[in-house]
Amino acid sequence: MQYLISVINESSDLATEDEQAAIDVFNERVIAEGNWVFAGGLAGPGSATVVDNRGANALVTDGPFVETKEYIVGFWVFEAPDLDAALKLAADGSKACNRKVEVRPFL
């Protein structure tokens, strides 16, 4: 099963040099262990654009969908046999990037 691990931070600050080095080591391990699917960092919430095309015309709005104190600043998609394995990977990823993470299975 695949899991989305969202990296959450109180600001849109990029990882420090030490954090990035730890993330690189973690990513290399996850790749070597066969759990890696995809990962990426995200631009700050100020660069977001919301598109709502549920009405007669598409409404395009600058800025994030919601105003919040925490932002998703990156993500991993892992392949794991079960939630326990995904949570272990998430805990290691949280330690590596020095940020909270949220784990959600794909449907």
A tleap script that builds the chain and sets N, CA, C and O, in Angstrom:
source leaprc.protein.ff14SB
mol = sequence {
  NMET GLN TYR LEU ILE SER VAL ILE ASN GLU
  SER SER ASP LEU ALA THR GLU ASP GLU GLN
  ALA ALA ILE ASP VAL PHE ASN GLU ARG VAL
  ILE ALA GLU GLY ASN TRP VAL PHE ALA GLY
  GLY LEU ALA GLY PRO GLY SER ALA THR VAL
  VAL ASP ASN ARG GLY ALA ASN ALA LEU VAL
  THR ASP GLY PRO PHE VAL GLU THR LYS GLU
  TYR ILE VAL GLY PHE TRP VAL PHE GLU ALA
  PRO ASP LEU ASP ALA ALA LEU LYS LEU ALA
  ALA ASP GLY SER LYS ALA CYS ASN ARG LYS
  VAL GLU VAL ARG PRO PHE CLEU
}
set mol.1.N position { 0.849 -1.173 0.000 }
set mol.1.CA position { 0.000 0.000 0.000 }
set mol.1.C position { 0.898 1.241 0.000 }
set mol.1.O position { 2.003 1.227 0.543 }
set mol.2.N position { 0.403 2.299 -0.614 }
set mol.2.CA position { 1.163 3.543 -0.646 }
set mol.2.C position { 0.612 4.524 0.369 }
set mol.2.O position { -0.591 4.569 0.627 }
set mol.3.N position { 1.524 5.317 0.949 }
set mol.3.CA position { 1.186 6.296 1.979 }
set mol.3.C position { 1.791 7.639 1.609 }
set mol.3.O position { 2.923 7.717 1.133 }
set mol.4.N position { 1.015 8.699 1.837 }
set mol.4.CA position { 1.499 10.068 1.678 }
set mol.4.C position { 1.936 10.554 3.046 }
set mol.4.O position { 1.157 10.534 3.998 }
set mol.5.N position { 3.178 10.989 3.141 }
set mol.5.CA position { 3.708 11.567 4.373 }
set mol.5.C position { 3.923 13.051 4.091 }
set mol.5.O position { 4.851 13.424 3.373 }
set mol.6.N position { 3.059 13.898 4.661 }
set mol.6.CA position { 3.145 15.343 4.461 }
set mol.6.C position { 4.042 15.936 5.539 }
set mol.6.O position { 3.876 15.652 6.726 }
set mol.7.N position { 4.989 16.757 5.117 }
set mol.7.CA position { 5.895 17.423 6.048 }
set mol.7.C position { 5.292 18.776 6.402 }
set mol.7.O position { 4.969 19.571 5.520 }
set mol.8.N position { 5.141 19.032 7.710 }
set mol.8.CA position { 4.437 20.213 8.195 }
set mol.8.C position { 5.411 21.116 8.952 }
set mol.8.O position { 6.213 20.643 9.757 }
set mol.9.N position { 5.330 22.406 8.686 }
set mol.9.CA position { 6.191 23.361 9.381 }
set mol.9.C position { 5.391 24.607 9.720 }
set mol.9.O position { 4.377 24.894 9.085 }
set mol.10.N position { 5.850 25.343 10.720 }
set mol.10.CA position { 5.182 26.567 11.135 }
set mol.10.C position { 5.505 27.740 10.219 }
set mol.10.O position { 4.885 28.799 10.317 }
set mol.11.N position { 6.465 27.554 9.339 }
set mol.11.CA position { 6.815 28.594 8.375 }
set mol.11.C position { 7.179 27.915 7.063 }
set mol.11.O position { 7.271 26.690 6.986 }
set mol.12.N position { 7.382 28.717 6.051 }
set mol.12.CA position { 7.776 28.155 4.762 }
set mol.12.C position { 9.297 28.145 4.606 }
set mol.12.O position { 9.812 28.022 3.495 }
set mol.13.N position { 10.019 28.276 5.737 }
set mol.13.CA position { 11.480 28.260 5.696 }
set mol.13.C position { 11.991 26.938 5.117 }
set mol.13.O position { 11.442 25.869 5.382 }
set mol.14.N position { 13.031 27.042 4.340 }
set mol.14.CA position { 13.659 25.848 3.786 }
set mol.14.C position { 14.454 25.128 4.865 }
set mol.14.O position { 14.761 25.700 5.911 }
set mol.15.N position { 14.779 23.884 4.604 }
set mol.15.CA position { 15.594 23.108 5.537 }
set mol.15.C position { 16.965 23.763 5.680 }
set mol.15.O position { 17.502 24.329 4.728 }
set mol.16.N position { 17.515 23.674 6.885 }
set mol.16.CA position { 18.885 24.151 7.090 }
set mol.16.C position { 19.834 23.192 6.387 }
set mol.16.O position { 19.422 22.131 5.918 }
set mol.17.N position { 21.087 23.562 6.319 }
set mol.17.CA position { 22.090 22.699 5.694 }
set mol.17.C position { 22.167 21.343 6.411 }
set mol.17.O position { 22.235 20.300 5.761 }
set mol.18.N position { 22.156 21.363 7.752 }
set mol.18.CA position { 22.201 20.117 8.528 }
set mol.18.C position { 20.941 19.286 8.324 }
set mol.18.O position { 21.021 18.066 8.182 }
set mol.19.N position { 19.773 19.937 8.307 }
set mol.19.CA position { 18.524 19.211 8.070 }
set mol.19.C position { 18.520 18.582 6.681 }
set mol.19.O position { 18.112 17.431 6.523 }
set mol.20.N position { 18.970 19.327 5.676 }
set mol.20.CA position { 18.996 18.794 4.313 }
set mol.20.C position { 19.934 17.593 4.213 }
set mol.20.O position { 19.629 16.626 3.514 }
set mol.21.N position { 21.060 17.648 4.900 }
set mol.21.CA position { 21.990 16.512 4.893 }
set mol.21.C position { 21.324 15.285 5.524 }
set mol.21.O position { 21.472 14.175 5.014 }
set mol.22.N position { 20.594 15.474 6.624 }
set mol.22.CA position { 19.896 14.358 7.274 }
set mol.22.C position { 18.778 13.815 6.383 }
set mol.22.O position { 18.562 12.604 6.326 }
set mol.23.N position { 18.076 14.696 5.695 }
set mol.23.CA position { 17.024 14.275 4.762 }
set mol.23.C position { 17.628 13.452 3.637 }
set mol.23.O position { 17.067 12.423 3.259 }
set mol.24.N position { 18.757 13.883 3.096 }
set mol.24.CA position { 19.421 13.147 2.017 }
set mol.24.C position { 19.799 11.738 2.465 }
set mol.24.O position { 19.598 10.777 1.721 }
set mol.25.N position { 20.346 11.608 3.676 }
set mol.25.CA position { 20.718 10.295 4.209 }
set mol.25.C position { 19.465 9.425 4.361 }
set mol.25.O position { 19.474 8.252 3.988 }
set mol.26.N position { 18.388 10.004 4.909 }
set mol.26.CA position { 17.136 9.275 5.071 }
set mol.26.C position { 16.595 8.834 3.714 }
set mol.26.O position { 16.206 7.678 3.552 }
set mol.27.N position { 16.566 9.740 2.739 }
set mol.27.CA position { 16.058 9.397 1.410 }
set mol.27.C position { 16.854 8.250 0.790 }
set mol.27.O position { 16.272 7.332 0.212 }
set mol.28.N position { 18.162 8.299 0.905 }
set mol.28.CA position { 19.008 7.232 0.356 }
set mol.28.C position { 18.680 5.893 1.006 }
set mol.28.O position { 18.645 4.864 0.331 }
set mol.29.N position { 18.440 5.904 2.320 }
set mol.29.CA position { 18.088 4.660 3.021 }
set mol.29.C position { 16.745 4.112 2.540 }
set mol.29.O position { 16.615 2.913 2.290 }
set mol.30.N position { 15.749 4.990 2.411 }
set mol.30.CA position { 14.420 4.559 1.982 }
set mol.30.C position { 14.462 4.007 0.557 }
set mol.30.O position { 13.780 3.030 0.248 }
set mol.31.N position { 15.248 4.622 -0.298 }
set mol.31.CA position { 15.420 4.117 -1.665 }
set mol.31.C position { 16.055 2.728 -1.619 }
set mol.31.O position { 15.577 1.804 -2.278 }
set mol.32.N position { 17.120 2.583 -0.850 }
set mol.32.CA position { 17.838 1.299 -0.760 }
set mol.32.C position { 16.946 0.192 -0.197 }
set mol.32.O position { 17.089 -0.970 -0.577 }
set mol.33.N position { 16.022 0.546 0.708 }
set mol.33.CA position { 15.140 -0.449 1.326 }
set mol.33.C position { 13.906 -0.760 0.479 }
set mol.33.O position { 13.115 -1.635 0.830 }
set mol.34.N position { 13.743 -0.040 -0.642 }
set mol.34.CA position { 12.645 -0.328 -1.559 }
set mol.34.C position { 11.309 0.295 -1.205 }
set mol.34.O position { 10.282 -0.112 -1.748 }
set mol.35.N position { 11.293 1.273 -0.307 }
set mol.35.CA position { 10.039 1.917 0.084 }
set mol.35.C position { 9.759 3.206 -0.677 }
set mol.35.O position { 8.654 3.743 -0.602 }
set mol.36.N position { 10.736 3.698 -1.395 }
set mol.36.CA position { 10.642 4.991 -2.069 }
set mol.36.C position { 9.684 4.911 -3.259 }
set mol.36.O position { 9.778 3.987 -4.067 }
set mol.37.N position { 8.775 5.863 -3.369 }
set mol.37.CA position { 7.953 6.031 -4.559 }
set mol.37.C position { 8.250 7.392 -5.175 }
set mol.37.O position { 8.587 7.490 -6.355 }
set mol.38.N position { 8.119 8.458 -4.355 }
set mol.38.CA position { 8.295 9.817 -4.868 }
set mol.38.C position { 8.384 10.764 -3.687 }
set mol.38.O position { 7.862 10.467 -2.613 }
set mol.39.N position { 9.039 11.901 -3.871 }
set mol.39.CA position { 9.106 12.916 -2.825 }
set mol.39.C position { 9.353 14.272 -3.461 }
set mol.39.O position { 9.787 14.363 -4.610 }
set mol.40.N position { 9.071 15.325 -2.704 }
set mol.40.CA position { 9.350 16.655 -3.203 }
set mol.40.C position { 9.128 17.715 -2.146 }
set mol.40.O position { 8.372 17.524 -1.193 }
set mol.41.N position { 9.794 18.822 -2.331 }
set mol.41.CA position { 9.564 19.997 -1.501 }
set mol.41.C position { 8.610 20.916 -2.231 }
set mol.41.O position { 8.488 20.855 -3.455 }
set mol.42.N position { 7.939 21.761 -1.484 }
set mol.42.CA position { 6.966 22.667 -2.080 }
set mol.42.C position { 7.384 24.118 -1.873 }
set mol.42.O position { 7.992 24.463 -0.860 }
set mol.43.N position { 7.050 24.957 -2.844 }
set mol.43.CA position { 7.269 26.400 -2.702 }
set mol.43.C position { 6.372 26.912 -1.586 }
set mol.43.O position { 5.413 26.240 -1.207 }
set mol.44.N position { 6.665 28.074 -1.062 }
set mol.44.CA position { 5.914 28.654 0.039 }
set mol.44.C position { 4.446 28.865 -0.292 }
set mol.44.O position { 4.076 28.954 -1.462 }
set mol.45.N position { 3.606 28.945 0.741 }
set mol.45.CA position { 2.168 29.091 0.518 }
set mol.45.C position { 1.788 30.354 -0.244 }
set mol.45.O position { 0.723 30.407 -0.860 }
set mol.46.N position { 2.632 31.356 -0.208 }
set mol.46.CA position { 2.354 32.573 -0.961 }
set mol.46.C position { 2.374 32.366 -2.461 }
set mol.46.O position { 1.856 33.196 -3.208 }
set mol.47.N position { 2.964 31.274 -2.911 }
set mol.47.CA position { 3.022 30.992 -4.345 }
set mol.47.C position { 1.836 30.155 -4.821 }
set mol.47.O position { 1.731 29.852 -6.010 }
set mol.48.N position { 0.942 29.779 -3.903 }
set mol.48.CA position { -0.194 28.920 -4.240 }
set mol.48.C position { -1.247 29.668 -5.044 }
set mol.48.O position { -1.415 30.880 -4.905 }
set mol.49.N position { -1.946 28.927 -5.880 }
set mol.49.CA position { -3.103 29.432 -6.608 }
set mol.49.C position { -4.227 28.417 -6.439 }
set mol.49.O position { -4.023 27.220 -6.640 }
set mol.50.N position { -5.404 28.892 -6.073 }
set mol.50.CA position { -6.564 28.019 -5.907 }
set mol.50.C position { -7.467 28.189 -7.127 }
set mol.50.O position { -7.783 29.312 -7.521 }
set mol.51.N position { -7.880 27.066 -7.723 }
set mol.51.CA position { -8.771 27.072 -8.871 }
set mol.51.C position { -10.064 26.366 -8.467 }
set mol.51.O position { -10.033 25.224 -8.009 }
set mol.52.N position { -11.202 27.048 -8.638 }
set mol.52.CA position { -12.512 26.472 -8.332 }
set mol.52.C position { -13.370 26.564 -9.583 }
set mol.52.O position { -13.847 27.642 -9.940 }
set mol.53.N position { -13.563 25.437 -10.244 }
set mol.53.CA position { -14.344 25.418 -11.479 }
set mol.53.C position { -15.654 24.654 -11.281 }
set mol.53.O position { -16.113 23.949 -12.179 }
set mol.54.N position { -16.249 24.803 -10.097 }
set mol.54.CA position { -17.522 24.133 -9.827 }
set mol.54.C position { -18.711 24.924 -10.349 }
set mol.54.O position { -19.811 24.382 -10.460 }
set mol.55.N position { -18.514 26.172 -10.665 }
set mol.55.CA position { -19.620 27.013 -11.148 }
set mol.55.C position { -19.585 27.173 -12.656 }
set mol.55.O position { -19.015 26.348 -13.371 }
set mol.56.N position { -20.199 28.239 -13.127 }
set mol.56.CA position { -20.267 28.494 -14.562 }
set mol.56.C position { -18.903 28.855 -15.141 }
set mol.56.O position { -18.608 28.537 -16.293 }
set mol.57.N position { -18.080 29.516 -14.346 }
set mol.57.CA position { -16.747 29.931 -14.784 }
set mol.57.C position { -15.724 29.558 -13.727 }
set mol.57.O position { -16.030 29.521 -12.536 }
set mol.58.N position { -14.522 29.286 -14.167 }
set mol.58.CA position { -13.439 28.978 -13.229 }
set mol.58.C position { -13.061 30.230 -12.454 }
set mol.58.O position { -12.877 31.301 -13.032 }
set mol.59.N position { -12.948 30.082 -11.135 }
set mol.59.CA position { -12.514 31.170 -10.269 }
set mol.59.C position { -11.085 30.860 -9.845 }
set mol.59.O position { -10.814 29.813 -9.256 }
set mol.60.N position { -10.178 31.776 -10.148 }
set mol.60.CA position { -8.767 31.601 -9.826 }
set mol.60.C position { -8.397 32.636 -8.775 }
set mol.60.O position { -8.581 33.836 -8.977 }
set mol.61.N position { -7.868 32.153 -7.637 }
set mol.61.CA position { -7.539 33.028 -6.517 }
set mol.61.C position { -6.094 32.826 -6.107 }
set mol.61.O position { -5.640 31.692 -5.958 }
set mol.62.N position { -5.368 33.920 -5.922 }
set mol.62.CA position { -3.993 33.837 -5.426 }
set mol.62.C position { -3.992 33.469 -3.960 }
set mol.62.O position { -4.903 33.824 -3.212 }
set mol.63.N position { -2.960 32.756 -3.563 }
set mol.63.CA position { -2.769 32.447 -2.148 }
set mol.63.C position { -3.245 31.047 -1.795 }
set mol.63.O position { -3.881 30.365 -2.598 }
set mol.64.N position { -2.925 30.640 -0.584 }
set mol.64.CA position { -3.271 29.283 -0.160 }
set mol.64.C position { -4.781 29.110 0.004 }
set mol.64.O position { -5.518 30.083 0.162 }
set mol.65.N position { -5.225 27.852 -0.037 }
set mol.65.CA position { -6.639 27.520 0.105 }
set mol.65.C position { -7.185 27.982 1.449 }
set mol.65.O position { -8.294 28.512 1.522 }
set mol.66.N position { -6.414 27.783 2.506 }
set mol.66.CA position { -6.834 28.207 3.842 }
set mol.66.C position { -5.694 28.966 4.504 }
set mol.66.O position { -4.523 28.715 4.217 }
set mol.67.N position { -6.035 29.884 5.380 }
set mol.67.CA position { -5.040 30.557 6.198 }
set mol.67.C position { -4.806 29.677 7.423 }
set mol.67.O position { -5.756 29.261 8.087 }
set mol.68.N position { -3.565 29.403 7.711 }
set mol.68.CA position { -3.242 28.499 8.805 }
set mol.68.C position { -1.896 28.868 9.406 }
set mol.68.O position { -1.120 29.605 8.798 }
set mol.69.N position { -1.621 28.360 10.591 }
set mol.69.CA position { -0.329 28.596 11.244 }
set mol.69.C position { 0.715 27.593 10.787 }
set mol.69.O position { 1.911 27.805 10.983 }
set mol.70.N position { 0.269 26.501 10.179 }
set mol.70.CA position { 1.195 25.458 9.727 }
set mol.70.C position { 0.981 25.210 8.243 }
set mol.70.O position { -0.131 25.338 7.730 }
set mol.71.N position { 2.052 24.858 7.570 }
set mol.71.CA position { 2.017 24.669 6.128 }
set mol.71.C position { 2.621 23.322 5.762 }
set mol.71.O position { 3.512 22.819 6.447 }
set mol.72.N position { 2.127 22.748 4.679 }
set mol.72.CA position { 2.783 21.569 4.109 }
set mol.72.C position { 3.933 22.098 3.267 }
set mol.72.O position { 3.727 22.832 2.300 }
set mol.73.N position { 5.153 21.713 3.648 }
set mol.73.CA position { 6.342 22.228 2.972 }
set mol.73.C position { 7.017 21.171 2.102 }
set mol.73.O position { 7.954 21.479 1.365 }
set mol.74.N position { 6.550 19.940 2.183 }
set mol.74.CA position { 7.109 18.869 1.379 }
set mol.74.C position { 6.342 17.595 1.631 }
set mol.74.O position { 5.401 17.569 2.423 }
set mol.75.N position { 6.747 16.537 0.953 }
set mol.75.CA position { 6.044 15.272 1.099 }
set mol.75.C position { 6.913 14.115 0.623 }
set mol.75.O position { 7.855 14.291 -0.149 }
set mol.76.N position { 6.570 12.946 1.099 }
set mol.76.CA position { 7.094 11.683 0.584 }
set mol.76.C position { 5.904 10.804 0.227 }
set mol.76.O position { 4.847 10.905 0.850 }
set mol.77.N position { 6.068 9.954 -0.759 }
set mol.77.CA position { 5.131 8.862 -1.002 }
set mol.77.C position { 5.944 7.593 -0.839 }
set mol.77.O position { 6.923 7.370 -1.551 }
set mol.78.N position { 5.525 6.761 0.110 }
set mol.78.CA position { 6.227 5.513 0.405 }
set mol.78.C position { 5.344 4.319 0.093 }
set mol.78.O position { 4.118 4.391 0.181 }
set mol.79.N position { 5.974 3.244 -0.266 }
set mol.79.CA position { 5.338 1.941 -0.373 }
set mol.79.C position { 5.675 1.210 0.916 }
set mol.79.O position { 6.847 1.078 1.268 }
set mol.80.N position { 4.655 0.733 1.621 }
set mol.80.CA position { 4.868 0.024 2.878 }
set mol.80.C position { 3.832 -1.096 2.984 }
set mol.80.O position { 2.719 -0.962 2.474 }
set mol.81.N position { 4.194 -2.193 3.640 }
set mol.81.CA position { 3.268 -3.324 3.728 }
set mol.81.C position { 2.046 -3.044 4.590 }
set mol.81.O position { 1.003 -3.670 4.401 }
set mol.82.N position { 2.157 -2.110 5.537 }
set mol.82.CA position { 1.035 -1.810 6.425 }
set mol.82.C position { 1.270 -0.462 7.107 }
set mol.82.O position { 2.324 0.157 6.955 }
set mol.83.N position { 0.259 -0.025 7.865 }
set mol.83.CA position { 0.340 1.270 8.525 }
set mol.83.C position { 1.482 1.336 9.530 }
set mol.83.O position { 2.143 2.368 9.645 }
set mol.84.N position { 1.723 0.252 10.257 }
set mol.84.CA position { 2.818 0.258 11.231 }
set mol.84.C position { 4.163 0.546 10.563 }
set mol.84.O position { 4.967 1.320 11.083 }
set mol.85.N position { 4.401 -0.072 9.421 }
set mol.85.CA position { 5.654 0.165 8.690 }
set mol.85.C position { 5.709 1.606 8.182 }
set mol.85.O position { 6.764 2.238 8.216 }
set mol.86.N position { 4.570 2.124 7.710 }
set mol.86.CA position { 4.523 3.510 7.234 }
set mol.86.C position { 4.780 4.484 8.381 }
set mol.86.O position { 5.464 5.492 8.202 }
set mol.87.N position { 4.233 4.183 9.557 }
set mol.87.CA position { 4.450 5.055 10.715 }
set mol.87.C position { 5.912 5.046 11.153 }
set mol.87.O position { 6.429 6.073 11.592 }
set mol.88.N position { 6.579 3.912 11.040 }
set mol.88.CA position { 8.014 3.828 11.367 }
set mol.88.C position { 8.816 4.692 10.394 }
set mol.88.O position { 9.702 5.440 10.807 }
set mol.89.N position { 8.501 4.585 9.098 }
set mol.89.CA position { 9.171 5.433 8.112 }
set mol.89.C position { 8.893 6.912 8.399 }
set mol.89.O position { 9.793 7.747 8.315 }
set mol.90.N position { 7.649 7.222 8.735 }
set mol.90.CA position { 7.277 8.616 9.026 }
set mol.90.C position { 8.034 9.147 10.237 }
set mol.90.O position { 8.485 10.292 10.240 }
set mol.91.N position { 8.173 8.315 11.264 }
set mol.91.CA position { 8.912 8.746 12.465 }
set mol.91.C position { 10.362 9.034 12.116 }
set mol.91.O position { 10.932 10.020 12.586 }
set mol.92.N position { 10.962 8.182 11.296 }
set mol.92.CA position { 12.349 8.407 10.880 }
set mol.92.C position { 12.457 9.649 10.002 }
set mol.92.O position { 13.422 10.405 10.115 }
set mol.93.N position { 11.473 9.865 9.128 }
set mol.93.CA position { 11.468 11.059 8.282 }
set mol.93.C position { 11.294 12.330 9.093 }
set mol.93.O position { 11.940 13.341 8.820 }
set mol.94.N position { 10.416 12.278 10.097 }
set mol.94.CA position { 10.217 13.431 10.971 }
set mol.94.C position { 11.505 13.798 11.692 }
set mol.94.O position { 11.840 14.975 11.827 }
set mol.95.N position { 12.213 12.790 12.147 }
set mol.95.CA position { 13.495 13.011 12.831 }
set mol.95.C position { 14.497 13.638 11.864 }
set mol.95.O position { 15.200 14.585 12.217 }
set mol.96.N position { 14.559 13.103 10.636 }
set mol.96.CA position { 15.524 13.592 9.650 }
set mol.96.C position { 15.268 15.046 9.262 }
set mol.96.O position { 16.209 15.835 9.175 }
set mol.97.N position { 14.004 15.408 9.029 }
set mol.97.CA position { 13.713 16.768 8.560 }
set mol.97.C position { 13.430 17.741 9.693 }
set mol.97.O position { 13.299 18.944 9.464 }
set mol.98.N position { 13.335 17.219 10.933 }
set mol.98.CA position { 13.123 18.057 12.108 }
set mol.98.C position { 11.797 18.816 12.033 }
set mol.98.O position { 11.708 19.984 12.410 }
set mol.99.N position { 10.768 18.118 11.534 }
set mol.99.CA position { 9.441 18.707 11.415 }
set mol.99.C position { 8.384 17.645 11.691 }
set mol.99.O position { 8.663 16.448 11.617 }
set mol.100.N position { 7.176 18.086 12.008 }
set mol.100.CA position { 6.062 17.152 12.152 }
set mol.100.C position { 5.692 16.601 10.780 }
set mol.100.O position { 5.919 17.248 9.758 }
set mol.101.N position { 5.119 15.399 10.768 }
set mol.101.CA position { 4.616 14.832 9.528 }
set mol.101.C position { 3.235 14.236 9.769 }
set mol.101.O position { 2.887 13.878 10.894 }
set mol.102.N position { 2.469 14.138 8.717 }
set mol.102.CA position { 1.152 13.503 8.758 }
set mol.102.C position { 1.169 12.326 7.795 }
set mol.102.O position { 1.671 12.442 6.677 }
set mol.103.N position { 0.624 11.195 8.223 }
set mol.103.CA position { 0.599 9.981 7.404 }
set mol.103.C position { -0.836 9.702 6.965 }
set mol.103.O position { -1.754 9.673 7.785 }
set mol.104.N position { -1.016 9.499 5.664 }
set mol.104.CA position { -2.353 9.154 5.135 }
set mol.104.C position { -2.201 8.110 4.035 }
set mol.104.O position { -1.393 8.276 3.121 }
set mol.105.N position { -2.979 7.034 4.127 }
set mol.105.CA position { -2.922 6.023 3.067 }
set mol.105.C position { -3.654 6.504 1.813 }
set mol.105.O position { -4.630 7.249 1.898 }
set mol.106.N position { -3.172 6.069 0.659 }
set mol.106.CA position { -3.903 6.296 -0.569 }
set mol.106.C position { -5.080 5.334 -0.606 }
set mol.106.O position { -4.978 4.215 -0.104 }
set mol.107.N position { -6.183 5.746 -1.186 }
set mol.107.CA position { -7.354 4.869 -1.322 }
set mol.107.C position { -7.172 3.934 -2.497 }
set mol.107.O position { -8.049 3.117 -2.778 }
savepdb mol mol.pdb
quit
